[in-house]
Amino acid sequence: MANTFTSSNFQDTVLNSDKPVLVDFWAEWCGPCRMIGPVVEEIANEYEGRAVIGKLNVDENPEIAGNYGVRSIPTLLIFKGGEVVDKIVGAVPKPAITSKIDAQLG
């Protein structure tokens, strides 16, 4: 199951993670976000133990979205070592997401 990231746990669960982290920036009212949501859940299950996968609601945590320049959603950011190493904007097919995570697992 995908993690829920918030401003209170972002530092610990995303920036301090020793594994690659995929953060799905989304909102309840966003149609494409609802389309990609189940894909993010699937990926969370498949990568359990190898990567940290989760979602961050931009309406509830606007300061984090602002810090990373997220202007349109869904935006998926991949973090490694506390830094953004890759970015996907828009609803994309699952292989487009998993290939970017796989590149960080090496």
C-alpha positions in Angstrom: 0.0 0.0 0.0 1.2 3.5 -0.8 2.4 5.7 2.0 0.7 9.0 2.7 3.3 11.8 2.8 2.5 15.0 4.8 4.5 18.1 5.9 5.0 16.4 9.3 6.6 13.1 7.9 8.2 14.3 4.6 11.6 14.9 6.1 11.8 11.4 7.7 10.0 9.3 5.1 11.2 11.0 1.9 14.4 13.0 2.4 16.0 10.7 5.0 15.1 7.4 3.2 17.9 5.1 2.4 15.9 3.8 -0.6 14.6 5.6 -3.7 11.3 7.4 -3.0 8.5 8.0 -5.5 6.2 10.9 -4.4 2.9 11.3 -6.3 1.7 14.9 -5.9 -2.1 14.8 -6.4 -5.4 16.3 -5.3 -8.9 14.9 -4.8 -10.5 17.0 -7.6 -7.8 16.1 -10.2 -9.2 13.6 -12.9 -5.8 12.4 -14.2 -4.6 12.0 -10.6 -7.5 9.6 -10.0 -6.5 7.7 -13.1 -2.9 7.2 -12.0 -3.8 6.5 -8.3 -4.4 2.8 -8.7 -1.1 2.5 -10.7 0.8 4.1 -7.9 -0.8 1.6 -5.5 0.2 -1.3 -7.7 3.8 0.0 -7.9 3.8 0.4 -4.1 3.0 -3.3 -3.6 5.5 -4.5 -6.3 8.4 -2.4 -5.0 7.8 -3.0 -1.3 11.1 -3.3 0.5 13.1 -1.9 -2.5 11.6 1.6 -2.8 9.3 3.9 -0.9 6.2 4.8 -2.8 3.6 7.3 -1.6 1.2 10.2 -2.3 1.2 13.8 -1.2 -2.1 15.7 -1.3 -1.1 19.2 -2.6 -4.2 20.8 -1.2 -3.3 19.6 2.3 0.5 20.2 2.0 0.9 23.2 -0.4 4.2 24.3 1.1 5.9 21.0 0.0 4.5 21.2 -3.5 5.7 24.8 -3.7 9.2 23.9 -2.5 9.6 21.5 -5.4 8.0 23.7 -8.0 5.0 21.4 -8.6 2.7 23.5 -10.8 0.6 20.9 -12.4 -0.7 17.6 -11.1 -0.2 14.7 -11.2 3.5 15.2 -10.8 5.7 12.3 -9.7 9.0 13.1 -8.2 11.7 10.5 -7.6 14.0 11.2 -4.7 17.3 9.5 -3.9 19.6 10.6 -1.0 17.2 13.5 -0.2 17.5 15.0 -3.7 15.1 15.0 -6.7 16.6 12.7 -9.3 13.7 12.4 -11.8 10.3 13.9 -12.6 7.2 12.8 -14.4 4.4 15.2 -15.2 1.0 14.0 -16.1 -0.8 10.6 -16.2 1.6 8.2 -17.9 1.5 4.4 -18.4 2.9 2.2 -15.6 6.1 1.1 -17.5 7.1 4.8 -17.8 7.0 5.1 -14.1 8.6 1.7 -13.2 11.5 2.3 -15.7 12.4 5.5 -13.8 12.3 3.8 -10.4 14.3 0.8 -11.8 17.0 3.3 -13.0 17.5 4.4 -9.3 17.6 0.9 -7.9 20.8 -0.1 -9.6 
